[in-house]
Amino acid sequence: MKKHMKWAAALAAVLGLTLLGGASVDAAVTADQARDIAIRHAGLTEADIDHIRVKEDWDFGHVVYEIEFYSGAREYDYDISQDTGEILKYDYEVHHWRD
């Protein structure tokens, strides 16, 4: 009987971990919200953006949004936490285009 109880407990633990690990958890911050956070932080509006790309990535055990966008000759890069909306990293470069 004890042997069956141990197996049942082990099976329940494995199934519980699998269900928790595979369950879809709603993000505290959506990709659209993260995009808006980055654009606002850069002091821009949607109308100022020429091109934008938002991608989910796994960084240091956390899901982050990698956001890259262009406004004129500037390229902006942001990493924003999906859990909190905190800006984890950002920078921009100025490209000097020549014809």
MDTraj code that builds the backbone (N, CA, C; nanometers):
import mdtraj as md
import numpy as np

residues = "MET LYS LYS HIS MET LYS TRP ALA ALA ALA LEU ALA ALA VAL LEU GLY LEU THR LEU LEU GLY GLY ALA SER VAL ASP ALA ALA VAL THR ALA ASP GLN ALA ARG ASP ILE ALA ILE ARG HIS ALA GLY LEU THR GLU ALA ASP ILE ASP HIS ILE ARG VAL LYS GLU ASP TRP ASP PHE GLY HIS VAL VAL TYR GLU ILE GLU PHE TYR SER GLY ALA ARG GLU TYR ASP TYR ASP ILE SER GLN ASP THR GLY GLU ILE LEU LYS TYR ASP TYR GLU VAL HIS HIS TRP ARG ASP".split()
xyz = np.array([
    [0.0831, -0.1196, 0.0000],
    [0.0000, 0.0000, 0.0000],
    [0.0870, 0.1253, 0.0000],
    [0.1942, 0.1258, 0.0838],
    [0.2817, 0.2426, 0.0899],
    [0.3483, 0.2673, -0.0453],
    [0.3810, 0.1564, -0.1146],
    [0.4453, 0.1673, -0.2443],
    [0.3528, 0.2391, -0.3433],
    [0.2247, 0.2069, -0.3409],
    [0.1268, 0.2704, -0.4290],
    [0.1090, 0.4181, -0.3948],
    [0.1142, 0.4483, -0.2663],
    [0.1001, 0.5884, -0.2226],
    [0.2190, 0.6709, -0.2720],
    [0.3400, 0.6130, -0.2631],
    [0.4591, 0.6846, -0.3098],
    [0.4510, 0.7108, -0.4601],
    [0.4078, 0.6060, -0.5348],
    [0.3946, 0.6246, -0.6797],
    [0.2880, 0.7283, -0.7130],
    [0.1788, 0.7256, -0.6421],
    [0.0718, 0.8217, -0.6661],
    [0.1192, 0.9635, -0.6352],
    [0.1930, 0.9787, -0.5263],
    [0.2452, 1.1103, -0.4900],
    [0.3468, 1.1580, -0.5925],
    [0.4327, 1.0669, -0.6381],
    [0.5330, 1.1027, -0.7388],
    [0.4658, 1.1417, -0.8694],
    [0.3662, 1.0637, -0.9100],
    [0.2937, 1.0941, -1.0330],
    [0.2225, 1.2288, -1.0237],
    [0.1610, 1.2546, -0.9118],
    [0.0924, 1.3831, -0.8922],
    [0.1915, 1.4984, -0.8980],
    [0.3080, 1.4785, -0.8384],
    [0.4097, 1.5844, -0.8403],
    [0.4574, 1.6106, -0.9821],
    [0.4827, 1.5040, -1.0580],
    [0.5285, 1.5199, -1.1965],
    [0.4208, 1.5873, -1.2804],
    [0.2973, 1.5413, -1.2688],
    [0.1881, 1.6014, -1.3453],
    [0.1664, 1.7466, -1.3051],
    [0.1760, 1.7749, -1.1774],
    [0.1600, 1.9130, -1.1308],
    [0.2654, 2.0040, -1.1880],
    [0.3900, 1.9588, -1.1877],
    [0.4984, 2.0387, -1.2440],
    [0.4809, 2.0562, -1.3939],
    [0.4390, 1.9498, -1.4617],
    [0.4186, 1.9584, -1.6062],
    [0.3066, 2.0567, -1.6379],
    [0.1981, 2.0478, -1.5624],
    [0.0867, 2.1386, -1.5877],
    [0.1254, 2.2829, -1.5598],
    [0.1981, 2.3051, -1.4516],
    [0.2396, 2.4417, -1.4204],
    [0.3394, 2.4933, -1.5213],
    [0.4327, 2.4072, -1.5592],
    [0.5344, 2.4488, -1.6541],
    [0.4781, 2.4762, -1.7919],
    [0.3753, 2.4052, -1.8292],
    [0.3194, 2.4214, -1.9626],
    [0.1993, 2.5132, -1.9670],
    [0.1534, 2.5577, -1.8527],
    [0.0344, 2.6420, -1.8492],
    [0.0652, 2.7798, -1.9054],
    [-0.0328, 2.8360, -1.9716],
    [-0.0172, 2.9699, -2.0258],
    [-0.0508, 3.0718, -1.9180],
    [0.0445, 3.1551, -1.8876],
    [0.0249, 3.2567, -1.7855],
    [0.0127, 3.3913, -1.8558],
    [-0.0893, 3.4674, -1.8208],
    [-0.1065, 3.5977, -1.8833],
    [0.0090, 3.6892, -1.8467],
    [0.0607, 3.7562, -1.9471],
    [0.1708, 3.8499, -1.9249],
    [0.1173, 3.9740, -1.8559],
    [0.1973, 4.0267, -1.7646],
    [0.1598, 4.1507, -1.6969],
    [0.1656, 4.2666, -1.7956],
    [0.2577, 4.2574, -1.8932],
    [0.2744, 4.3618, -1.9938],
    [0.2665, 4.2949, -2.1306],
    [0.1801, 4.3446, -2.2159],
    [0.1679, 4.2879, -2.3500],
    [0.2756, 4.3469, -2.4412],
    [0.2914, 4.2860, -2.5578],
    [0.3882, 4.3355, -2.6561],
    [0.3531, 4.4781, -2.6990],
    [0.2248, 4.5058, -2.7162],
    [0.1824, 4.6417, -2.7546],
    [0.2141, 4.7433, -2.6455],
    [0.1925, 4.7046, -2.5199],
    [0.2241, 4.7951, -2.4090],
    [0.3741, 4.8202, -2.4001],
    [0.4533, 4.7150, -2.4196],
    [0.5990, 4.7302, -2.4164],
    [0.6450, 4.8228, -2.5289],
    [0.5868, 4.8066, -2.6464],
    [0.6183, 4.8949, -2.7597],
    [0.5890, 5.0402, -2.7235],
    [0.4735, 5.0638, -2.6640],
    [0.4357, 5.2006, -2.6247],
    [0.5303, 5.2575, -2.5192],
    [0.5734, 5.1725, -2.4244],
    [0.6685, 5.2164, -2.3210],
    [0.7980, 5.2632, -2.3856],
    [0.8479, 5.1852, -2.4810],
    [0.9740, 5.2196, -2.5487],
    [0.9607, 5.3486, -2.6292],
    [0.8537, 5.3605, -2.7034],
    [0.8339, 5.4808, -2.7867],
    [0.8229, 5.6050, -2.6994],
    [0.7463, 5.5962, -2.5923],
    [0.7320, 5.7097, -2.4996],
    [0.8654, 5.7457, -2.4362],
    [0.9412, 5.6428, -2.3926],
    [1.0710, 5.6671, -2.3293],
    [1.1662, 5.7400, -2.4239],
    [1.1581, 5.7065, -2.5523],
    [1.2441, 5.7706, -2.6524],
    [1.1988, 5.9127, -2.6842],
    [1.0826, 5.9521, -2.6303],
    [1.0308, 6.0870, -2.6552],
    [0.9678, 6.1009, -2.7929],
    [0.9189, 5.9888, -2.8466],
    [0.8605, 5.9882, -2.9804],
    [0.7128, 5.9544, -2.9747],
    [0.6478, 5.9640, -3.0898],
    [0.5093, 5.9203, -3.1047],
    [0.5054, 5.8156, -3.2155],
    [0.3920, 5.7472, -3.2286],
    [0.3746, 5.6474, -3.3355],
    [0.4042, 5.7083, -3.4722],
    [0.3640, 5.8328, -3.4913],
    [0.3833, 5.9000, -3.6206],
    [0.5314, 5.9201, -3.6536],
    [0.6169, 5.9220, -3.5518],
    [0.7607, 5.9420, -3.5735],
    [0.8331, 5.8145, -3.6161],
    [0.7685, 5.6990, -3.6011],
    [0.8336, 5.5699, -3.6232],
    [0.8243, 5.5292, -3.7705],
    [0.9406, 5.4946, -3.8275],
    [0.9451, 5.4486, -3.9659],
    [0.9237, 5.2974, -3.9749],
    [0.9811, 5.2221, -3.8812],
    [0.9703, 5.0759, -3.8793],
    [0.9903, 5.0299, -3.7350],
    [0.9145, 4.9267, -3.6939],
    [0.9294, 4.8742, -3.5582],
    [0.9190, 4.7225, -3.5610],
    [0.9969, 4.6572, -3.4747],
    [0.9951, 4.5115, -3.4602],
    [0.9929, 4.4794, -3.3114],
    [0.9001, 4.3922, -3.2711],
    [0.8904, 4.3487, -3.1313],
    [0.9008, 4.1966, -3.1299],
    [0.9912, 4.1455, -3.0476],
    [1.0143, 4.0014, -3.0406],
    [1.0261, 3.9598, -2.8944],
    [0.9624, 3.8476, -2.8595],
    [0.9779, 3.7919, -2.7246],
    [1.1075, 3.7129, -2.7187],
    [1.1780, 3.7253, -2.6063],
    [1.3020, 3.6516, -2.5879],
    [1.3134, 3.6103, -2.4423],
    [1.3948, 3.5121, -2.4148],
    [1.4197, 3.4625, -2.2796],
    [1.5573, 3.5128, -2.2395],
    [1.5655, 3.5951, -2.1368],
    [1.6916, 3.6556, -2.0971],
    [1.7094, 3.6427, -1.9461],
    [1.8137, 3.5748, -1.9034],
    [1.8451, 3.5589, -1.7621],
    [1.7274, 3.5051, -1.6817],
    [1.6559, 3.4080, -1.7386],
    [1.5461, 3.3434, -1.6685],
    [1.4152, 3.4197, -1.6710],
    [1.4066, 3.5241, -1.7519],
    [1.2841, 3.6040, -1.7600],
    [1.2486, 3.6295, -1.9059],
    [1.1207, 3.6428, -1.9314],
    [1.0767, 3.6772, -2.0664],
    [1.0877, 3.8286, -2.0819],
    [1.1511, 3.8701, -2.1903],
    [1.1640, 4.0119, -2.2204],
    [1.1159, 4.0369, -2.3620],
    [1.0758, 4.1594, -2.3861],
    [1.0444, 4.2020, -2.5218],
    [1.1660, 4.2761, -2.5749],
    [1.2165, 4.2303, -2.6888],
    [1.3224, 4.3025, -2.7582],
    [1.2544, 4.3893, -2.8621],
    [1.2744, 4.5184, -2.8510],
    [1.2067, 4.6134, -2.9378],
    [1.3113, 4.6942, -3.0128],
    [1.2964, 4.6987, -3.1432],
    [1.3870, 4.7745, -3.2283],
    [1.3012, 4.8617, -3.3192],
    [1.3328, 4.9905, -3.3240],
    [1.2578, 5.0773, -3.4148],
    [1.3465, 5.1881, -3.4682],
    [1.2995, 5.2451, -3.5776],
    [1.3746, 5.3494, -3.6479],
    [1.2901, 5.4762, -3.6560],
    [1.3585, 5.5860, -3.6364],
    [1.2976, 5.7176, -3.6550],
    [1.4035, 5.8050, -3.7215],
    [1.3809, 5.8366, -3.8475],
    [1.4811, 5.9117, -3.9212],
    [1.6097, 5.8319, -3.9296],
    [1.7198, 5.8937, -3.8899],
    [1.8506, 5.8280, -3.8961],
    [1.8844, 5.7535, -3.7666],
    [1.7929, 5.7501, -3.6697],
    [1.8208, 5.6844, -3.5418],
    [1.7582, 5.5460, -3.5352],
    [1.8369, 5.4523, -3.4813],
    [1.7898, 5.3170, -3.4546],
    [1.7873, 5.2989, -3.3029],
    [1.6723, 5.2640, -3.2490],
    [1.6532, 5.2451, -3.1050],
    [1.6401, 5.0963, -3.0742],
    [1.7014, 5.0535, -2.9642],
    [1.6909, 4.9156, -2.9176],
    [1.6534, 4.9163, -2.7697],
    [1.5507, 4.8387, -2.7355],
    [1.5037, 4.8295, -2.5969],
    [1.4839, 4.6845, -2.5583],
    [1.5119, 4.6516, -2.4319],
    [1.4715, 4.5253, -2.3694],
    [1.3798, 4.5639, -2.2543],
    [1.2575, 4.5125, -2.2578],
    [1.1573, 4.5468, -2.1568],
    [1.1042, 4.4189, -2.0939],
    [1.0984, 4.4161, -1.9607],
    [1.0502, 4.2995, -1.8870],
    [0.9024, 4.2759, -1.9141],
    [0.8686, 4.1512, -1.9470],
    [0.7281, 4.1160, -1.9668],
    [0.6539, 4.1156, -1.8333],
    [0.7244, 4.0849, -1.7248],
    [0.6604, 4.0772, -1.5929],
    [0.6223, 4.2143, -1.5386],
    [0.7125, 4.3120, -1.5552],
    [0.6934, 4.4401, -1.4867],
    [0.6814, 4.5609, -1.5787],
    [0.7239, 4.5477, -1.7035],
    [0.7258, 4.6634, -1.7927],
    [0.8482, 4.7513, -1.7721],
    [0.9402, 4.7069, -1.6865],
    [1.0619, 4.7835, -1.6597],
    [1.1547, 4.7792, -1.7811],
    [1.2143, 4.8932, -1.8118],
    [1.3140, 4.8998, -1.9177],
    [1.4436, 4.8443, -1.8602],
    [1.4874, 4.7304, -1.9127],
    [1.6072, 4.6645, -1.8621],
    [1.7325, 4.7158, -1.9313],
    [1.7169, 4.7540, -2.0567],
    [1.8315, 4.8003, -2.1347],
    [1.7795, 4.8811, -2.2530],
    [1.8517, 4.9866, -2.2876],
    [1.8154, 5.0605, -2.4087],
    [1.9369, 5.1338, -2.4614],
    [1.9342, 5.1589, -2.5903],
    [2.0365, 5.2419, -2.6529],
    [1.9845, 5.2873, -2.7892],
    [2.0575, 5.3789, -2.8484],
    [2.0250, 5.4177, -2.9854],
    [2.1534, 5.4526, -3.0581],
    [2.1467, 5.4392, -3.1891],
    [2.2588, 5.4727, -3.2758],
    [2.2090, 5.5698, -3.3813],
    [2.2976, 5.6565, -3.4236],
    [2.2647, 5.7475, -3.5334],
    [2.3401, 5.6982, -3.6567],
    [2.2648, 5.6698, -3.7603],
    [2.3237, 5.6237, -3.8856],
    [2.3372, 5.7434, -3.9804],
    [2.4493, 5.7530, -4.0427],
    [2.4717, 5.8601, -4.1396],
    [2.4611, 5.7982, -4.2781],
    [2.3450, 5.8156, -4.3393],
    [2.3195, 5.7564, -4.4706],
    [2.3819, 5.8439, -4.5780],
    [2.4393, 5.7776, -4.6751],
    [2.4949, 5.8489, -4.7909],
    [2.4343, 5.7907, -4.9171],
    [2.4034, 5.8758, -5.0109],
    [2.3495, 5.8284, -5.1399],
    [2.4595, 5.7975, -5.2364],
])
top = md.Topology()
chain = top.add_chain()
for i, resn in enumerate(residues, 1):
    res = top.add_residue(resn, chain, resSeq=i)
    for name in ("N", "CA", "C"):
        top.add_atom(name, md.element.get_by_symbol(name[0]), res)
traj = md.Trajectory(xyz[None], top)
